[in-house]
């Protein structure tokens, strides 16, 4: 969709619906796999605490500098949104939120199976693959691809097929470069005994990076995540953030690296939709509290 289209939609909403209290921007995003000791897995849910427009700035000869002054940055969320997020960060509310996300996810999957088969089912632990940041998605030496053979750093180009179409299995990406993660290993232990527990999404609240660029570089992902303290990358929020009071709710469908694929998009969409329902329950409950 992108920022411009999102901004146009938001402007139309503002003129047509004058009493909007909160807008929920729901969809999919790329996740930062490690954040302050936490692991983020595909299928987890990202909830925006604040938004960084990471591609808005000035390009100099040797670097890009994001505009970050008060007048040039996106504003902070309004008091109502900040109050809701503060509540969701409490142990009780965060645990309840994740329980309700799972409940709505299971209900969504059950209904979908009646019409679309297993479209929104959990793809499986073995399909959750995070490669080392230095390991590129490309044809390896046995393929004799000239472009990929000369690709050694993030600054080097792969061939167009490796860049746009080919899967890791087609390119024979070496799984000895996979990064081990504690949460994933725990999922493998319970996979045989609990199909419900294995797909439980975690909800993460934090800074989200928004821009018009599809992030496909693990090294650039890590650099921006470190500099801006962000936990995910998406493409619509910056167009809406200053137009409507909003919260971004996105399901993690990839790790913003060159190995990204579409295997997790449907499941991530389902977890995001389930999180939206769970969050609205808490929002409405808060309004009814004395």
C-alpha positions as CSV (number, residue, x, y, z in Angstrom):
1,X,0.0,0.0,0.0
2,X,2.7,2.5,1.0
3,X,2.7,5.8,2.9
4,X,1.1,8.0,0.2
5,X,-1.9,5.7,-0.3
6,X,-2.3,5.3,3.4
7,X,-2.3,9.1,3.9
8,X,-5.0,9.5,1.3
9,X,-7.2,6.9,3.0
10,X,-6.6,8.6,6.3
11,X,-7.6,12.0,4.9
12,X,-10.8,10.5,3.5
13,X,-11.6,8.9,6.8
14,X,-11.1,12.2,8.7
15,X,-13.5,14.1,6.4
16,X,-16.1,11.4,6.4
17,X,-16.0,10.2,10.0
18,X,-15.5,13.1,12.4
19,X,-15.7,11.1,15.7
20,X,-12.9,8.6,15.2
21,X,-11.3,7.9,18.6
22,X,-8.7,5.4,17.4
23,X,-7.6,3.9,14.1
24,X,-6.0,0.4,14.0
25,X,-3.6,-0.2,11.2
26,X,-3.6,-4.0,10.8
27,X,-1.5,-6.2,8.5
28,X,2.0,-7.8,8.2
29,X,5.5,-6.6,8.8
30,X,9.1,-7.7,9.0
31,X,10.5,-8.3,12.5
32,X,13.8,-7.6,14.2
33,X,14.7,-11.1,15.5
34,X,16.5,-10.0,18.7
35,X,15.5,-7.0,20.8
36,X,16.9,-6.3,24.3
37,X,17.1,-10.0,25.2
38,X,13.7,-10.9,23.7
39,X,13.3,-13.1,20.6
40,X,10.8,-12.2,18.0
41,X,9.5,-15.0,15.8
42,X,7.5,-15.1,12.7
43,X,3.8,-15.1,13.7
44,X,4.4,-12.9,16.7
45,X,2.5,-9.6,16.8
46,X,4.0,-6.1,16.9
47,X,2.1,-3.2,18.5
48,X,3.5,0.3,18.0
49,X,4.6,2.3,20.9
50,X,5.9,5.0,18.6
51,X,6.7,5.3,14.9
52,X,10.0,6.2,13.2
53,X,10.0,7.3,9.6
54,X,13.4,5.9,8.9
55,X,13.6,6.8,5.1
56,X,12.8,10.5,5.6
57,X,16.0,12.6,5.7
58,X,19.0,13.8,3.7
59,X,21.3,11.9,1.5
60,X,24.9,13.0,1.8
61,X,27.9,11.9,-0.2
62,X,28.9,9.1,2.2
63,X,25.8,8.6,4.4
64,X,22.0,9.1,4.9
65,X,20.9,11.1,7.9
66,X,17.3,10.8,9.1
67,X,15.4,14.0,9.9
68,X,14.9,13.9,13.7
69,X,14.1,17.4,14.9
70,X,10.7,18.0,16.6
71,X,9.2,19.7,13.5
72,X,10.5,17.0,11.1
73,X,9.5,13.9,13.1
74,X,6.3,12.1,13.5
75,X,4.5,13.2,16.7
76,X,4.0,10.9,19.7
77,X,0.8,9.0,20.2
78,X,-2.1,10.9,21.9
79,X,-2.9,10.6,25.6
80,X,-5.7,8.0,25.0
81,X,-3.4,5.7,23.0
82,X,-0.6,6.1,25.4
83,X,-2.9,5.2,28.3
84,X,-4.0,2.0,26.5
85,X,-0.5,1.0,25.7
86,X,0.6,1.6,29.3
87,X,-2.2,-0.7,30.4
88,X,-1.2,-3.4,27.9
89,X,2.4,-3.4,29.2
90,X,1.3,-4.5,32.7
91,X,1.8,-8.2,33.4
92,X,-1.9,-8.9,33.8
93,X,-3.0,-7.2,30.7
94,X,-0.2,-8.5,28.5
95,X,-0.9,-12.1,29.6
96,X,-4.6,-11.6,29.0
97,X,-4.0,-10.0,25.6
98,X,-1.9,-13.0,24.4
99,X,-4.5,-15.5,25.7
100,X,-7.2,-13.7,23.8
101,X,-5.1,-13.5,20.7
102,X,-4.7,-17.3,20.7
103,X,-8.4,-17.7,21.3
104,X,-9.4,-15.5,18.3
105,X,-6.7,-17.2,16.2
106,X,-8.1,-20.7,16.8
107,X,-11.6,-19.5,16.1
108,X,-10.4,-17.8,12.8
109,X,-8.6,-20.9,11.7
110,X,-11.6,-23.1,12.5
111,X,-14.0,-21.0,10.4
112,X,-11.4,-20.7,7.6
113,X,-11.0,-24.5,7.3
114,X,-14.7,-24.8,6.5
115,X,-14.2,-22.6,3.4
116,X,-10.6,-22.3,2.5
117,X,-8.9,-25.3,4.0
118,X,-5.9,-24.6,6.1
119,X,-5.0,-21.2,4.6
120,X,-4.4,-19.6,8.0
121,X,-2.8,-22.6,9.7
122,X,0.6,-22.5,11.5
123,X,3.2,-23.3,8.7
124,X,5.4,-25.3,11.1
125,X,8.5,-24.9,13.3
126,X,10.7,-26.2,10.6
127,X,9.8,-23.3,8.2
128,X,10.9,-20.7,10.8
129,X,14.4,-20.1,9.5
130,X,16.7,-17.2,10.5
131,X,20.0,-17.1,8.8
132,X,23.1,-15.3,10.1
133,X,23.2,-11.6,9.1
134,X,26.3,-12.2,7.0
135,X,24.9,-15.1,5.0
136,X,23.4,-13.9,1.6
137,X,20.5,-15.4,-0.3
138,X,22.1,-16.2,-3.6
139,X,23.3,-19.0,-6.0
140,X,26.2,-20.8,-4.4
141,X,29.4,-21.8,-6.2
142,X,27.9,-25.1,-7.6
143,X,25.5,-23.2,-9.7
144,X,28.2,-21.2,-11.6
145,X,26.2,-18.0,-11.5
146,X,28.6,-15.1,-12.4
147,X,26.7,-12.4,-10.5
148,X,26.2,-14.4,-7.4
149,X,29.8,-15.7,-7.4
150,X,31.0,-12.1,-7.1
151,X,28.5,-11.3,-4.4
152,X,30.4,-11.3,-1.1
153,X,29.0,-8.3,0.9
154,X,25.7,-6.5,1.3
155,X,26.9,-3.9,-1.2
156,X,27.3,-6.6,-4.0
157,X,24.3,-7.5,-6.2
158,X,23.0,-11.0,-6.7
159,X,21.4,-12.1,-9.9
160,X,17.8,-11.0,-10.4
161,X,16.4,-14.6,-10.0
162,X,18.1,-15.0,-6.6
163,X,17.0,-11.5,-5.6
164,X,13.3,-11.8,-6.6
165,X,12.1,-15.4,-7.1
166,X,14.2,-18.3,-6.0
167,X,13.6,-19.9,-2.6
168,X,16.2,-21.1,-0.1
169,X,15.6,-24.7,-1.1
170,X,16.1,-23.8,-4.8
171,X,19.4,-22.0,-4.0
172,X,20.5,-24.6,-1.5
173,X,21.0,-22.1,1.3
174,X,23.2,-23.9,3.8
175,X,21.3,-24.5,7.1
176,X,24.6,-24.6,9.0
177,X,24.2,-20.8,8.9
178,X,20.9,-20.8,10.8
179,X,20.8,-18.9,14.0
180,X,19.7,-20.9,17.1
181,X,16.9,-19.4,19.2
182,X,15.6,-20.5,22.6
183,X,11.9,-20.0,21.9
184,X,12.1,-21.9,18.6
185,X,13.8,-24.8,20.4
186,X,11.1,-24.8,23.0
187,X,8.5,-24.9,20.3
188,X,10.2,-28.0,18.8
189,X,9.9,-29.8,22.1
190,X,6.2,-29.2,22.4
191,X,5.3,-29.6,18.7
192,X,4.4,-33.2,18.9
193,X,2.2,-32.8,22.0
194,X,0.4,-29.5,21.6
195,X,-0.6,-28.0,18.2
196,X,-2.3,-25.2,20.1
197,X,0.6,-24.2,22.3
198,X,3.1,-24.2,19.5
199,X,1.4,-21.4,17.6
200,X,0.9,-19.1,20.5
201,X,2.0,-15.6,19.3
202,X,3.8,-13.3,21.6
203,X,2.8,-9.6,21.5
204,X,5.6,-7.1,21.5
205,X,5.1,-3.3,22.1
206,X,7.9,-1.0,20.9
207,X,9.1,1.4,18.3
208,X,8.2,0.6,14.7
209,X,10.1,1.8,11.6
210,X,8.0,2.9,8.7
211,X,9.0,3.7,5.1
212,X,8.4,3.1,1.4
213,X,11.2,0.6,1.1
214,X,10.8,-3.2,1.5
215,X,13.5,-4.1,3.9
216,X,15.5,-7.1,2.5
217,X,18.9,-6.6,4.1
218,X,19.7,-8.2,7.5
219,X,22.7,-5.9,8.0
220,X,20.7,-2.7,7.2
221,X,17.9,-4.1,9.5
222,X,20.4,-4.6,12.3
223,X,22.0,-1.1,11.8
224,X,18.6,0.7,11.8
225,X,17.3,-1.4,14.7
226,X,20.3,-0.4,16.8
227,X,20.3,3.3,15.9
228,X,16.6,3.8,16.2
229,X,15.7,1.2,18.8
230,X,13.0,-0.4,16.6
231,X,11.5,-3.9,16.7
232,X,9.8,-4.1,13.2
233,X,9.6,-2.5,9.7
234,X,6.4,-1.7,7.9
235,X,5.1,0.5,5.1
236,X,1.8,2.2,5.9
237,X,2.0,3.7,9.4
238,X,3.9,6.9,8.5
239,X,1.1,8.0,6.2
240,X,-1.6,7.8,8.9
241,X,0.2,8.5,12.1
242,X,-0.2,12.3,12.2
243,X,-3.6,12.2,10.5
244,X,-5.5,10.0,13.0
245,X,-4.9,8.7,16.5
246,X,-3.7,5.2,15.7
247,X,-2.0,2.0,16.8
248,X,-0.2,-0.2,14.3
249,X,-0.9,-3.9,14.8
250,X,1.2,-6.1,12.5
251,X,1.9,-9.9,12.3
252,X,5.6,-10.7,11.7
253,X,5.9,-12.6,8.4
254,X,9.7,-12.4,7.8
255,X,13.0,-11.2,9.3
256,X,13.7,-8.3,6.8
257,X,16.5,-10.2,5.2
258,X,17.4,-11.5,1.7
259,X,15.9,-14.9,2.6
260,X,12.4,-13.5,3.0
261,X,9.5,-15.5,1.4
262,X,5.7,-15.5,1.5
263,X,5.3,-18.8,3.6
264,X,4.2,-16.9,6.7
265,X,2.1,-14.1,5.3
266,X,-1.3,-15.7,5.8
267,X,-0.6,-16.9,9.3
268,X,0.9,-13.5,10.2
269,X,-2.2,-11.8,8.8
270,X,-4.3,-14.1,11.0
271,X,-2.4,-13.3,14.2
272,X,-2.6,-9.6,13.5
273,X,-6.4,-9.8,12.9
274,X,-6.7,-11.8,16.1
275,X,-4.6,-9.3,18.0
276,X,-6.9,-6.5,16.8
277,X,-9.9,-8.2,18.3
278,X,-8.1,-8.9,21.5
279,X,-6.9,-5.3,21.8
280,X,-10.4,-3.9,21.1
281,X,-11.8,-6.1,23.9
282,X,-9.4,-4.4,26.3
283,X,-10.1,-1.0,24.9
284,X,-13.8,-1.4,25.3
285,X,-13.4,-2.9,28.8
286,X,-11.3,0.0,29.8
287,X,-14.0,2.4,28.7
288,X,-16.6,0.6,30.8
289,X,-14.4,0.5,34.0
290,X,-15.5,2.9,36.8
